[in-house]
Amino acid sequence: MELYKRYVDVILMQKRTGDITPMYLIWENGQKYKIDKVLSRERRASPVGGCGMRYVCLIQGNRRNLYQEKDKWFIESHQP
């Protein structure tokens, strides 16, 4: 199944130490999804193009890769 790069809005918490934790992601239509848990965080390239900090997240029981690419965020999506 082909994956696509889909930019999303993210609500995050940034601690005074500089650590960032994504809390919610928001689609273009305003639908908001709570990030239940961040499983891992590491600098990686995405198979859909781009690279940055990859957050492997649990969202509504589904494992999703969320990337922070400079000052933008994207997920690997099954829909363009």
C-alpha positions in Angstrom: 0.0 0.0 0.0 1.4 3.4 -1.0 2.0 6.1 1.5 1.8 9.8 1.1 3.2 12.8 2.9 0.3 14.7 4.6 1.0 17.9 6.5 -1.0 18.4 9.7 -1.3 20.9 12.5 0.1 19.8 15.9 -0.6 20.9 19.4 2.4 20.2 21.5 4.0 20.7 24.9 7.5 22.1 25.0 9.2 21.8 28.4 11.6 24.4 29.7 14.4 22.0 28.9 13.4 22.2 25.2 11.9 18.7 25.0 8.9 18.6 22.7 5.9 16.2 23.1 3.2 16.2 20.5 -0.3 16.1 22.2 -2.8 16.3 19.3 -2.8 16.4 15.6 -5.4 18.3 13.6 -6.5 17.6 10.0 -7.3 20.3 7.4 -11.1 19.9 8.2 -10.4 20.7 11.9 -10.8 17.1 13.2 -8.6 16.8 16.2 -7.0 13.5 17.3 -5.4 12.9 20.7 -2.0 11.3 20.7 -2.4 8.7 23.4 1.3 7.8 23.7 4.6 8.6 22.1 6.4 5.2 21.8 9.7 6.5 20.5 11.5 9.6 19.2 14.5 9.6 16.9 15.9 11.4 13.9 14.9 9.5 10.7 14.2 9.9 7.0 10.7 9.1 5.9 10.0 6.7 3.0 7.6 9.3 1.6 10.3 12.0 1.4 11.7 14.4 3.9 13.4 13.8 7.2 13.5 15.1 10.7 12.5 14.0 14.2 10.2 10.9 13.9 7.7 10.4 16.7 6.1 6.9 16.7 2.7 7.5 18.2 -0.4 5.6 19.3 -3.5 7.4 18.1 -6.8 5.8 18.9 -5.0 2.4 19.1 -3.2 2.8 15.8 0.5 3.2 15.5 1.4 6.2 13.3 4.7 7.9 12.3 4.6 11.7 12.9 7.5 13.8 11.7 8.7 17.2 12.7 10.4 18.5 9.6 12.1 21.9 10.5 9.0 24.0 11.4 6.3 21.8 9.8 4.7 18.4 10.8 3.6 15.6 8.6 2.3 12.0 8.9 2.7 9.1 6.5 -0.9 8.8 5.2 -2.7 6.1 3.1 -4.5 9.0 1.4 -3.0 11.9 -0.5 
